[in-house]
Amino acid sequence: MGECETFHTRHPPPLSCSRTLAARSSVRACVRQVAPAGASTMLRICFVLPLLVVAVTSITTSHYVKVDNSLPDSIAPCLLRSISIPLSEKMSLNLRCGAVCSETPYCSLYCLKGNRCDFFNAKVTKAWVGPGSGVYLYDYCFSVHPAVGDVALGAATQSSSVYSVNYNYYPTQVNFFCQTETACYESLVDTPPWWRADFGSPRRVTRVRISLTALIDINVVEFRVGNDTTVTNNPLLLPKPTFTPTNGLEVVADTPIVGRYFFVTEPQYSDIRICDVWVMTK
């Protein structure tokens, strides 16, 4: 039984499988309805459908970039799901896994070993070179991060205050992140607390993801983008941020904003902690 049929019998199938099943059904229906005299013409039309399905899946997978295939043990909490795909399936294993990752909420990395695909909510950049020990070793890994235009990666940062050296300025400086606090910033209690990334020049911001947060008041926290170094002189990036299942924050902009600076702030007497900030242009 193929992967899509397995999804179909156990729970509602992902979009790519729905398309595949629909295409197969359409082909069968066409074949049943073909009159002998017009069979060759009708069959040519019908059998285009599976090819279109493969083309759609190829486009989906193009959003991922091959990265180092060794990961530290600390990635374990970020595993979202695993699937095994029969080696008899004709479609590329990579294409199948890329399509499933695209349809799995918060999946940003998938890795292949044999006929198994593991899907993660984790950051791996093109510059990641592996941990050297304590590894999850795969045949191949593919990450969405190199394809999203993360202008925060390596950006200079400033803030209203710093709680301690353990929570420094640098949640933009890591090439791997799961749920550790090695790339976090925490403020003192300020009026207001703020953290800023400087891209060096104006960039078009379409989406923001912060992998892990603490001390955040979801009713108050703001993301702002603009060209002024004073936080309140820059427009809000809307809609308001919402929590992810891993206690991160995310915004997909209603209207992208062009600006040199990105701010996280709470306009009140408060403090904030943020870990691993992505500011995306694609």
N, C-alpha and C positions, 0 to 999 in steps of 0.2 A: 504493500500500500504506500502511495506517495505521501510526501510531507503535507500537501494541501488537503488530501483526503483525510489524513490523520487529524489535522486541525478541524476539519469540517465535522467529523464525527464526535469529537470531544467537546468542542466549544466553538463559538462563532469564529470563522476564519479571518486572518488578517486580510487587508485590502488586496495585497498581491495575490493571495490564494483565491480570494473571491473572483478576481479578474481571470485567473487561470481556470477555475472551475466553470465560470461563465463562458469562457472561450471554448472549452471542451464541449460544453452542453450545446453551444451554438453550432459547432462543427457537426456534432452528431445529428442535431435537428436538421441542418442543411442537407446532410447526406441522406437522411431518411426521406426528405422531400424532393430530392432531385429526380426528375424524369429521365429515363435512359437517353432520350434524344439530346438533352441539354446537360448531361452529366459533367463533361469536361469543363465547360464554362463555369458552372456553379461550384465545382470543387475548387477551382483556382481562387474564387472569391472567398469561399469559406475558410480555406486553410491559411489565409493571410492572418487570421485572428491570433493563433498562438505565437506567430512571429512578432506581432505587436506587443503581446504580453512580455516577451523576452526583451524587447526594446525598452519598454517602460521600466523594467527591473534594472537594466543596464544604466539608465539615466539616474535611478535612485542610488545605485552603488557608487556612482561617480562623485558623490559628495564625501567620500572617505579617502584617506591617504594612507599608504603603507607606512608603518612605524616599526620601531624596534620590537621584536617578538618576545622579549623577556621582561617580566613584571615582578615587583616585590610581593612578599606575602601579605603586605598591608592592603592589597587590592581586594582581598576576600570579601569585606563588607559591602563592596560596590557591585558585586555580581547580581545582575537582575534576573537572568534566566539562562538556561542551557538547552540546546536541542541537538539531536542527532539526525542526520539526513542520510538515507540509503545511498550507498555509492553507486547504485544502479540508476539513480536519477540522472537524466541527460543534461539538465541545466547545471551550469557551473556552481560548485559549492560556495564560492565567493559571492556570486550574484544572489544566491538564495539567502545567505547570511546577511548581506548588505540590505536586502529588502526587509528582512525581519527586524533588523536593528532600526531601520527608518520608521517602522511601524510600532516600535516598543517605546513608550514614553520615557524620556530622559536617557535613552541609550546614546552614548557618545563614543563607544569603543567596542569592537567585536574582534575575537581571536579564534583561529581555527587550529584544531589538532586532530589529525585523521579526518573522520566524518563528523566531528563534534564542533559546534559553535558555542562559545561563551560570550555573553553580552553584558557590558558594564556601564555604569554611570560613573565614569572616571575621566580624568584629563591626562592625555598623553600627547606631547607635542612632537613635531618632526625632529627636534633636537634631543629628545630622550635617547639615552644610550644604554639603558638597562641597569639593574641594581648590582650585578656581579655575584650576588649570593642570595640564598633564600628565595629562589625565583619560581614563578610560574612560567614554564618554557613552552611556547607554542610554535607551530609551523609558520604561521603568519598572523600579524595583527594589523587592523585598520582603524584609524581614528578620524573623527569628524573635525577635531580641533584645527589641523592645518588648513582646512578648507573654509573656515568661517570668518577669516579676516580678523582675528583677535588683536586689536590694537593696544590692549592693555598689557599684553605679554612683554615684559621688559621695560614698561613705561616708568618714568620717574614719578614718585609719589610724595605727597605731603599730607599732614593731618593737623587737627586742632590740638591734639596731645597724644601721648603714648603711655599706656598703662604700665608696661614693663618691657625689658629687653626680650622677654619670652613672646611678646606679641608686638612685633616690630612693624615697620612700614611696608613690608614687602609681600603682600598677597598676589603680586603680579609676576613674581620672579621664578616660579617653579615650572619644570617640564613634566612632572608627574604629580597628580593629586587624587587621593581617594577621600578619606575622612580624617586624616591626621591634622594636627594643629601646627604643623611646621611652616605653614605659609599663611599666617593670620595676622591681622591687625586688631588691636583693642584700644579704645580711647579711655581716658579718665572720664569721670562724670563732668560734662561740660554743658555750657549754654550757648549754642548747641554743639554737640559733637559732629565732626565731619571728617571725611577722608577723600582725597583727590588723586586722580591719575592724570598725568600730563602726557598727551600723545605726541607733543612736539610741533604739531600742525593740525589744523581743523580736519576732522574726519567725520564721515556720515555714520552715525550710530543707529543700528536697526534693532539690536537685541542685547540684553545683558543677562548674564548668569553668574551668580555667586554660589559656589558649591556648598558652603557650610556657613552658618551664622549662629550668633548667640546674642543675648541682651537686646534683641530687636523687638520693637513695638510695631507690629504689622499695620496698625491703624495710623501710624505717624511717619514711618520711614519714607524717605524720598530719594529718588534718583534724579539728578540734574545734569544737563549737558550744555556747554556753551563756551564762550571765549573770554570770560571774566574770571579772575582768580578769587573773587568774592562769591561764596556759594549762592547767596540769595539773588544775585544779579543774573542768574542763568535759568532758562526755562526748565520746567519739569518734564521728564521723560514719562509719558503716559502710555498705557494705564498704570495705575499704582502697582508696585511690586507685589507678588504673591509668593507664599511659601511653596517649595517643592517637597516631595515626600521625604527627602533626606535633610530637611530643615535648612535648605538653601533658599535663595531668592531668585526670581526670574521675571523678566519683562520682555515681551515682544512688542515693540513700539507701534502704536496706532499710526503715528507719523514720525518717521526718522528725523533726527536732529543732527545738524552739522556743527561740530564744536571741537575745540582743542582739549577741553577739560571734562572729565566725568567725576561727579560727586556722589557720595553716599552720605546722608545726613538724617538727623531727627531734629526738627525745629522746636526743641524743648530742653529742659534740664534732664540729661540722660547720658547713657553711654552705649557704645556699639562694638560688636566684634564681627569681623568678616574674614572669610578664608577663601582664597583662590578665586579671583575676580576675572571673568571674561567680559570684554566689551567688543561686540561683533559688528562688522560692517557688511556682512553678506547674509 
